């Protein structure tokens, strides 16, 4: 290749029925014409010869990556959808294609899939942070690039909120009843954090395996 620094799959190939094939990758960020020369060394009945071909190497388009989330703050163990959009930022844009791979910098959360294929330059995954984790997690989306676009890395910070602490009381605390009769219990759940809100959700009841029945 005139010593411009590209790479051949093989610098020599053996003829088969008069032809042989190699592949060539031009040097990264090289923008100019490259002259490829094939030199035939001849054999016992054929003379040497050579031929040239010209490759026009063009610059890969730069891209920008935008990451959005269905929520910027979530509770531990809940799921969020994260979407990346790859935009060709060159003066003559074309739609990026290829694959985006995801990671949470080894924080221990799980993605619905660790990579996704762009469709119209967009792809999305679901993410669940590790249980009982509170704080910030940096989500990274690595775009591998394609034949027209450079690779790129985008990041998004997801905040995992601390669950408010609670206490649960049951009333009456002690009760005496006759066999076969029923009694009513009330469970009260109280938010004991510095900024309390009213808890909702479910309370499960048991009698320690004694065999009674709940309404």
N, C-alpha and C positions, 0 to 999 in steps of 0.2 A: 504493500500500500504506500510505497514511497517513504517509509519510516515515519508516518504520521502518528503511529501508536495504537492502531486498531488491532483486533484479534481475529485470527482465522481459526476455524474448528480444526484445521490441519494445514500446515504450510506446504504440504505436498500431498498429491493424490495419484493413485495408479489408474491409468486409463483402462476402461472397460468398454469394448466396442467403440473405441475412439473418443470416449468422453469420461470426464470425472467431475465431481461436484464437491465444493466446500462451502461453508457458510462464513460470513464476515460480520463483525460488530465494530462500528467505528468508535473512536475514542469519545469519552463523555465530554459534552459541551464543546465539541469541535464543530465549527460552522464554516464550511468551505467545500470546494470540490475535492474529491479524493480519486486519484488515479489508481485503479487496480490493474496490475500487470500479471499475466499468466505466461510463464516461460516454459516452453516444451524443450526438454533436453535431447530429443531425438532417440533413435534406436538403431539397430544394425542396418536397417533399410530406409530410414527416414531422417531427414536433416532437422536441425534445430529450428524453432520458430517462436514467435511471441505475439501476444495481442494485448490490447488494453481496453478497459471499461471505466467509465466515469460515474462515480456516486456523488450525488449532491446531498450533503449532510445538513439537516436543518435543526434549529434549536427547538427543544421541547417546550411547550407552553407552560408557563407558571400557573399555579392554581391557588385559590384561597379556600379554606375549609371553615364552614360554620356548623357548630353543634348546638342543637336545641334539645330541651327536655320537656316532658309533659308536666314536670314539677321540679323546681330548684331545691326544695326542701322536703324530705320525706322521713317517715318514722322507720326505725330498724325493722328489717324483715319484710317491708313492703316493696312493691315493684314499681318501676318507673320506665317509661319508654324514652329512648334517646335516639335522635335523628341527626345524621350528618349530611350536609349538602356541599358538593364540590363544584366550584365555579372557576371556569377558565378566565383568568384575568388578563389575557393577552389582547392585543389590538384586533386580532382576527380569531375570536373564540370559536371553539367547537365543543360539543358536549362531552365531558369526561366519562369514561367507562372504567371498568376494572373492579377491584376488590378493596374493601376497607376491613382491617382487623382491629379488634377492640381489646383493651385491658384496663384494669383498675390499679395498676402498679402493685400487684401482689397483695392487695388488701383482703382478699378472701371472698369477695362477692361473686355472684354468678351471672353470666349473660345467657340470654336465650339461644344465642349462637355467637361463637368467638369471631366470626367474620361474616360479612354480607356483601352481596354483589350489587353494584350500583344499577339503578333503574332510573333513567332520565337524570342522572348525576346525584341521586338521593338513595340512601338506604337507612334502615332503622333496626334497632334491637331493643329488647327489654333487659333491664338490669335489676338485680336484687342484692342489696348490700348485705354484708355479714350480719348475723344475728347479734344483738346486744352491743352493736358498735354505735358510738355517737361522735360526731365530728365531721370533718370534710374529707371527701374522697375525690381524687383527680381521675377522671375518665379520659383515656387517650384513644383517639381514632387514627390509625395509621393507614393512609391511602398509598397503595403500592404503585400508582401511576399506570399509564398505558402507553401505546405507541406514539401518542401525541402529547402526553402530559407528564410533567415531573411528579415524583412522589412528594407527599406532604404529610405533616402530622398536625392534628388538631387536638385541643384539650378543653375539658369542661369540668367545672368544680361543682360537685353535688354535696349538699349539706344534709347530714343525717342528724335529726333532732334527738335530744335525750328524752326518753319517755318519762312522763311525770310519775312520781311515786304515789302509791295509794295504800289505804288501809281498808280492810273489810270487817264489818261487825255484823253479828247476827243477834236478833232479838226475838223471843226472850233468850237470855243466855243459859238459864237453867229452868226446866219446867217438868212437872210431874203430871202424868196423864194415865188414865186407865187403859188396859189392853183393849184394842179394837176401836178406840176413839181417836179422833184426829186433833191436831193443833196447827196453828198458823205460825210460820216463822217469816221474819223480814230481814233480808240482807241489805246493808247499806254500804256503798263503796264511796270513799271520800278521797279527793285529790289533796295530797298533803304538800304539794310543791309551793314555791313562793308566789306563783301566778296560777292559782287553781282554776280549773274549769270543771264542768259537771261531767263525770264519766258516763259513757254508755257502753253497750255491748252485752255480753251474756255472763250469767253466774250459773255454775253447775253445782248440784247438791248431791250429797251422799250421806248414808247413815253408818258408814264404816262396815258395810256388809251384814248388818243385823237382819235385813230381810224385810224391812218396812217398805211402804210405797209412798211416793210423792205425787202430788197433783200434776 
